[in-house]
Amino acid sequence: MYRISVSAYLTAVLLSFSKSMGNPLIDGEILTPPPGLLDNLQMPAACEDQTFCFEKGDNYPDKLVEDFLKAFPLQDTLGSRIGFSFRDGDKESGNADCPANNTFVDKPIYYIFDEEGKVRPVIQSPKKFEQIYSTRWCVNEGKIIKDTEHFALQTPRFKTFQVECVTKYMDFEFIVLEEDFDKITYKFVKAMDGIPVCCRCQYHRKKIQ
């Protein structure tokens, strides 16, 4: 698997773009959020105890996002960002020994917990600026404890190897809204623990006692 992130060149382009634009203005006024809006965000109920959320919920700051993209048209610089997408026609759901769950395919992530444990609103605007991701994780995480298509618990092979299903994660960079001294800007952040993208079957030779 490949780690996907914004390149140093692209980051430099965005920083240059930000400086050229100055403070984001709407109708001649500096764009400011309602007091505490970005500090008190919570994950939607459907995503409680998760570090990312495909659900928009009731409190996503739509107007603030649209005003920001009007002042800072990231879409003109970046278009849409495809963070991770399964290949066309890829119907893989893990493998026979370690099946995977594909709940969300090519969908926008609206919230993340960043690496500091803060809920961040990911900048999403349909048909204007979208950050699209697909997720996949193990249905049966951990050591295989029952017969599968290729392994039977009582076979010599299973006595030689320890087999486990492991979800693999990638550290994507998201562009989120950021409040900076009562002004709105953007920031690149990563989701705590990363985003699950595949289920891998791992084999370890057991140590002979």
N, C-alpha and C positions, 0 to 999 in steps of 0.2 A: 504494500500500500504506500501511497505517496502522501507526504504532508503538503497541504495546499495553503498558501498564505499570500498576502499582498507583497509583491516584490519591493526591494529597496527603491528601485526606480519609480514604481507607481506611488509609493509613499512620498517620495520627493516631489512628484508631480502634484499630488494632492496638497502638500504643504505649500508649494509655490502658488497653487490655485487659491488656497485659503488666504495667503498674504495679499494676493492681488485683489481679492474680493473685500478684504477688511472685515469689520464686524458685520454679521448678517443683518440686513435691514429689510423691514416690511413697511411699505408706504412711508419711507423716510425715518422709521423708528427702529431702534435696535431691538432685535428679536429676544424677548425674555420670556421664561416660562412662568406659569402661575406659581406662587410660593410653595416650595416643598413638593412639587409635582414629581420630579425625577428622583427625589430622595426617599419617597414613601411608596414606591411601586412595589407590588407583590405579584408573585406568580398567580395566574388564574387557578381556580380550584382544581381544574382537570390536570394541572401539572404540579400539584403540591408534592414536595420532596424530590422534584426533578431539577436538573441544572440547565435545562433548555425547554422551550415550549413552542409547539406549532399552533397552539390555540391563541387567538387574538384577545379573548376575554372582553370585559366591559370597560377596562380602564386604559387601554392602549392609547397613547397620545396622538391620534390621527391628525388633528389640526396642527399640532406643533410640528409633526413630521412634514406635512405638506407645506407649511410656512417655511420650514428650514430648507426644503428642497427648492422652494421658490427663490430663496435668498442665496443658497449654496447649491446650484444645480449639479449635484454629483452625477446624475444620469448623463449629463453631457460629457463628463470626463470618463466615467466608468461603464456606462450602460448598466445592464444587470450583471450581478456577480453569481456565478455558479460555483458554490463552495465544494460540493461533492454531488455527483449524479451517477447513477448506475448506467452502464452502457445500454444503447438502444437494443431492445430485444432481450436484455439480460433478465431472465426469469429465475435466476438462481435464488434459492432460499436456504443458503448454507450448503450442507451436504447430508448424505444419508445418516452419517454418524452424529453430526452436530447441526441439526436444523436451525434456521434463523428466522427471525420475525421481521418482515418488511412492512411496517405500519405506515410510514410516511415516505413517499417517493416524489422527489422534485417539488417540495413545498417550502414556503417561507417560514423561517423561525422568527417569532416575534419577541421573545424574551430569552435572556440567558442569565445565569448566575456567573459573574466573572470570577477571576481567580482570587479576588478579595472577598467573595461572598456577597457581592452587591447585585441586586436585580437591575439589569440594564435593558432598555427598550432598543431592539435592533431596528435600524431604519428600513422600513418596508413601505412601498407605495405601489399598488397594482398598476401594471403597464407603464410605470415611470422608472422606479428604481427598486429592484427586488434582489434579495440575497437568498438563493435557493439551495436547499440541501436535501439529501436522502439519508435515511438511517437504517441500520440493520444490526441486530444483536442476537445473541444466542437464546434460544428457547429454553434449553437445559444447560445453564451455566455450571461449570465445575466438572468434577471427575465423573466419567461415565460409569454408571452403577447397574446398568441393565444391558441385555444383548442388543446389538445394533446390526445393521446389514453386513458390516465387515468384521465385527468383533463379537465373540461369544465369551462370556465371563469364565467359562470352564476350559477354554482352549489354552494350549501352551503359549501362544502369542500374548494373550492377555496376562499371563503370569510373568512374562518377560518385560512387558511395557505397561507404563501407566498412561492412560489416555484421558484427556480432558478437553472440554469445550471452553474456549476463551473468546470473549468479545474484545475486538480491537478498536481502539479509539484514535481519532486524529485531532490535532490542535489547530483548529481553524481560527482565523482572525475575523471577527465581526466588526462592522462599522455601526456604532451605537451613538445615540444622542448623549451629549455631555453638557452639564451646566458648569460654566467657567466664570466665576465672579458675576453671577446673575445674568450671564449671556449664554446663548446656546451655541454650541459647536459640536464637532463629532470627535470620536476617539476609536482607535483600534483596540479591541480587547479579545481575550480568549475565554471560552467557557470553562468553568471549573471541571477538571477531569476529562475534558475533551468531548467529542461527539462520536457515538458508536457507528461504525461503518461496515463491519463484517464479523462473522463468526468463524473462528479458526479451530480446526481439530489439531491438538498438539500431542505429540508422542514423546515420552521420556522413558529411556531404559531404566528399569528398576535396579537399584544397587543390590548386588548379591551379598547376603549376610554371611 
